[in-house]
Amino acid sequence: MASDDLDTLARLRGLLDVSRVVRDDESLPEVLNAIAGTIADSLGYKVVVVNLYRPAWDDFEVTTVRDYNQEAVEQLLGTRGGWHAWAPLLDDRFKRGGVYFVPAGEYDWQNDMLSITPDIPVSDDPNDWHPEDALFVPLTRNDGHLLGILSVDEPVSGLRPSDEQLEVLVALAEHVALALESAQEGARANRYSSALERLLLVSSRLTETLSIDAVLHSVAEGISDALGFAKVSIELPDPDTGVLTPRSAVGWSLSDLAENAPLTLDLVEPLLVSEYEIEGCYLLTRTQARERLPERYQSYASVFNGEGPHAWSHHWLLVPLYDRESGLMGVIWVDDPIDRLLPSRELLQALRVFANQATAALDSATHFEEVRFLAEHDPLTRLFNRRAFTRRLAIETARSGRYHRPFALVTCDLDAFKALNDRHGHLAGDLALERMGKLLIEALRQTDAAFRIGGDEFAMLLPETEEQEVRAVIDRISTGLVTHDDPRFEDLRASFGVAVYPRDGDDPETLFHAADEAMYAAKRSGERTHFAA
């Protein structure tokens, strides 16, 4: 068989070997090492170098070196070069088909690009390979984006490659690019598979537990682990101050959180504009965010930043949480992407789905809490209801009997309430009841309890309270009842009856009957308050 035929078979075998490596389930470094060896053996190059593009840094890193010179391998591995170093080498004047051949003398290798000149003799024959010759092959994705650059050197033949040999090299490079693209797509697929698994886990938690904190923590951990963000915080407004407060946080330290000035939902709203929205998430540069916040607003500065057009650089990424009426009820903040890259649209889609799980958790828990609340509370006044009153009176009677401590039971109802309803309608009546409920809550101590036990009837339990203190509570309520600017309520008053344990009864039924009788005695006599005899 002729030498040319043997060379052709070797090249074809090289193509098959590269295709086989691409299909093998190996890690990327192993794949690249195998490919480098295949190219070296089948095409006859002593040196093969793979420079991978790093989108987070917009540069190229030497990740694979096949060289007989171990010292050269150690020098090259891990070195990096940006576009300023590669652009002169990928100039159109060096292009031959799908490769870039840089002849000796056409480039000053003392520039930024790290290079090692092989120790081979210099020949006067223009067909011979010169020590300063260089050959580069771009590795591109199907969509044309650059994945890396393949560099080969020192052909075993000692000759510069022919056009036919370059065609084979380009064909092999296409398979190398396929290997890289497959590996990257595989990593992306694994990430989304992991995200799906975490989403299913979070969904299961919705049925397993009604604890908001448990579900929110699962959401935060899922975003961090599956989507690759070092820091995640799910923040809800404090009911008293309105300030957004982390309800669940992953990766944040107390010092990190302390760097953020207080934010409220009103301050967050200006960040949620359509120009920054992608898949229901909002991505802003730090400058854009600061322009929409109060002057001199201080915030956490990202740590995992990169460089270049695809890199994360102190960006802000937040996902709003909306209630059933589309009102903003919280925010998920994510920061410090592990890969230092701006999130893809697919990743933001997954982030939005995680946020939906958080919303569902809040909605379910809020509904559960409301149902549980209404089991013992009056929906209009938000006071405890008669069921809770019966239970709490029995508990207080038993406890006071055990520890020999008195307590006061106060019952009251609104005078002229029926007339108010008849004259101004039930809406005015409801407003009067709500107002009475608010007055009761404001007049009581933390240890006391107020109840709506009937239409316009109320009750209060006042543990360890003297008669003087009882009168002070009633005075505050009565004063508040007549202090208003609504003419509909000008005749509204309340009558109070007071019974004290154990003087007026040592069991719940007797004590309640005594307080009720005292209240009606007050109503008959026109007095505001009457104590049981």
KAKA-V414187 format. One record per residue. N is the residue number from 1. PSI is psi in radians with two decimals (none if undefined). Layout:
BEGIN
n-><N	N>
psi-><PSI	PSI>
END
This chain:
BEGIN
n-><1	2	3	4	5	6	7	8	9	10	11	12	13	14	15	16	17	18	19	20	21	22	23	24	25	26	27	28	29	30	31	32	33	34	35	36	37	38	39	40	41	42	43	44	45	46	47	48	49	50	51	52	53	54	55	56	57	58	59	60	61	62	63	64	65	66	67	68	69	70	71	72	73	74	75	76	77	78	79	80	81	82	83	84	85	86	87	88	89	90	91	92	93	94	95	96	97	98	99	100	101	102	103	104	105	106	107	108	109	110	111	112	113	114	115	116	117	118	119	120	121	122	123	124	125	126	127	128	129	130	131	132	133	134	135	136	137	138	139	140	141	142	143	144	145	146	147	148	149	150	151	152	153	154	155	156	157	158	159	160	161	162	163	164	165	166	167	168	169	170	171	172	173	174	175	176	177	178	179	180	181	182	183	184	185	186	187	188	189	190	191	192	193	194	195	196	197	198	199	200	201	202	203	204	205	206	207	208	209	210	211	212	213	214	215	216	217	218	219	220	221	222	223	224	225	226	227	228	229	230	231	232	233	234	235	236	237	238	239	240	241	242	243	244	245	246	247	248	249	250	251	252	253	254	255	256	257	258	259	260	261	262	263	264	265	266	267	268	269	270	271	272	273	274	275	276	277	278	279	280	281	282	283	284	285	286	287	288	289	290	291	292	293	294	295	296	297	298	299	300	301	302	303	304	305	306	307	308	309	310	311	312	313	314	315	316	317	318	319	320	321	322	323	324	325	326	327	328	329	330	331	332	333	334	335	336	337	338	339	340	341	342	343	344	345	346	347	348	349	350	351	352	353	354	355	356	357	358	359	360	361	362	363	364	365	366	367	368	369	370	371	372	373	374	375	376	377	378	379	380	381	382	383	384	385	386	387	388	389	390	391	392	393	394	395	396	397	398	399	400	401	402	403	404	405	406	407	408	409	410	411	412	413	414	415	416	417	418	419	420	421	422	423	424	425	426	427	428	429	430	431	432	433	434	435	436	437	438	439	440	441	442	443	444	445	446	447	448	449	450	451	452	453	454	455	456	457	458	459	460	461	462	463	464	465	466	467	468	469	470	471	472	473	474	475	476	477	478	479	480	481	482	483	484	485	486	487	488	489	490	491	492	493	494	495	496	497	498	499	500	501	502	503	504	505	506	507	508	509	510	511	512	513	514	515	516	517	518	519	520	521	522	523	524	525	526	527	528	529	530	531	532	533>
psi-><2.40	2.75	-0.69	-0.66	-0.69	-0.72	-0.74	-0.76	-0.70	-0.71	-0.72	-0.71	-0.65	-0.75	-0.77	-0.71	-0.74	-0.74	-0.71	-0.76	-0.70	-0.65	-0.39	2.54	1.38	2.88	2.77	-0.80	-0.69	-0.68	-0.81	-0.67	-0.73	-0.72	-0.76	-0.74	-0.70	-0.78	-0.77	-0.78	-0.73	-0.57	-0.16	0.87	2.35	-0.42	2.23	2.21	2.32	2.13	1.92	2.41	2.33	1.76	-0.49	-0.38	-0.09	0.77	-3.05	2.38	2.36	1.98	-0.36	2.28	2.17	1.91	2.44	-0.33	1.81	-0.59	-0.70	-0.68	-0.84	-0.60	-0.64	-0.70	2.27	-0.15	2.68	2.59	2.36	-3.09	-0.52	-0.47	-0.60	-0.52	-0.75	-0.48	-0.45	0.61	2.57	-0.47	-0.30	0.01	2.29	1.73	-2.12	0.24	2.98	1.98	2.06	1.80	2.69	2.43	-0.16	-0.12	2.42	1.81	0.05	-0.05	-2.79	-0.50	2.17	2.23	2.68	2.05	2.12	2.61	1.38	2.67	2.61	2.27	2.64	-0.20	2.12	-0.26	-0.23	2.57	2.27	2.54	-0.49	0.14	2.63	2.53	2.10	2.48	2.05	2.47	1.95	2.63	3.00	-0.51	0.07	-0.16	2.52	2.24	-0.52	-3.03	2.24	2.28	2.30	2.64	2.84	1.24	2.40	-0.55	-0.32	0.11	2.65	2.51	2.59	2.98	-0.65	-0.73	-0.64	-0.62	-0.73	-0.71	-0.72	-0.73	-0.75	-0.69	-0.61	-0.65	-0.62	-0.77	-0.69	-0.71	-0.77	-0.82	-0.71	-0.73	-0.76	-0.73	-0.63	-0.74	-0.69	-0.71	-0.69	-0.69	-0.79	-0.55	-0.73	-0.71	-0.72	-0.76	-0.74	-0.64	-0.72	-0.66	-0.79	-0.72	-0.69	-0.55	-0.47	-0.57	-0.37	-0.55	2.61	0.27	2.06	-0.81	-0.68	-0.79	-0.76	-0.63	-0.66	-0.69	-0.82	-0.77	-0.67	-0.76	-0.76	-0.88	-0.81	-0.57	-0.11	0.70	2.24	-0.44	2.26	2.34	2.22	2.03	2.36	2.64	2.41	2.28	-0.45	-0.75	-0.36	-0.03	2.34	2.21	2.33	2.13	-0.50	2.33	2.45	2.22	-0.21	2.40	2.91	-0.64	-0.62	-0.85	-0.54	-0.35	-0.34	2.19	2.68	2.41	2.57	2.96	-0.60	-0.63	-0.46	-0.58	-0.76	-0.30	-0.32	1.14	2.71	-0.55	-0.32	0.01	2.28	2.02	0.66	0.02	2.84	2.04	2.09	2.65	2.85	-0.65	-0.79	-0.73	-0.77	-0.56	-0.40	0.10	2.90	2.62	2.49	0.42	2.30	2.43	2.87	2.42	2.21	2.61	-0.71	1.25	2.69	-2.74	2.67	3.06	-0.34	0.03	2.60	2.29	1.44	0.56	2.86	2.27	2.04	2.64	2.03	2.58	2.14	2.55	-3.05	-0.45	0.28	0.40	2.47	2.14	-0.03	3.10	2.48	2.17	2.35	2.57	2.91	1.19	2.35	-0.64	0.00	0.38	2.67	2.45	2.50	2.89	-0.66	-0.68	-0.68	-0.58	-0.79	-0.68	-0.71	-0.66	-0.71	-0.74	-0.65	-0.60	-0.70	-0.73	-0.77	-0.68	-0.78	-0.72	-0.79	-0.78	-0.69	-0.74	-0.75	-0.79	-0.67	-0.74	-0.78	-0.66	-0.79	-0.29	-0.47	0.14	2.66	2.19	-0.45	-0.93	-0.25	0.22	2.89	2.60	-3.06	-0.61	-0.80	-0.63	-0.83	-0.76	-0.79	-0.61	-0.69	-0.74	-0.79	-0.66	-0.80	-0.75	-0.77	-0.61	-0.67	-0.71	0.08	0.86	2.32	2.80	2.75	2.42	2.14	2.24	2.63	2.75	2.89	2.22	2.56	0.40	-0.69	-0.71	-0.65	-0.78	-0.74	-0.66	-0.69	-0.06	2.90	-0.45	-0.75	-0.66	-0.76	-0.69	-0.67	-0.73	-0.74	-0.72	-0.71	-0.74	-0.72	-0.71	-0.71	-0.81	-0.74	-0.46	-0.29	2.77	3.00	-0.50	-0.23	2.99	2.50	2.58	2.57	1.98	-0.06	-2.84	-1.15	0.44	2.42	2.85	2.71	2.44	2.14	1.58	2.45	0.92	2.23	2.87	-0.70	-0.69	-0.64	-0.79	-0.63	-0.69	-0.80	-0.66	-0.73	-0.73	-0.80	-0.71	-0.74	-0.54	-0.60	-0.12	1.71	2.96	0.37	1.96	-0.35	-0.45	0.30	-0.45	0.07	2.15	3.08	2.55	2.40	2.42	2.44	2.29	2.47	2.29	2.38	0.10	-0.76	0.10	2.48	0.26	2.76	-0.77	-0.80	-0.75	-0.74	-0.70	-0.69	-0.74	-0.68	-0.76	-0.72	-0.67	-0.77	-0.52	-0.71	-0.71	-0.71	-0.66	-0.23	0.02	2.71	-0.66	2.48	2.29	2.48	2.50	none>
END
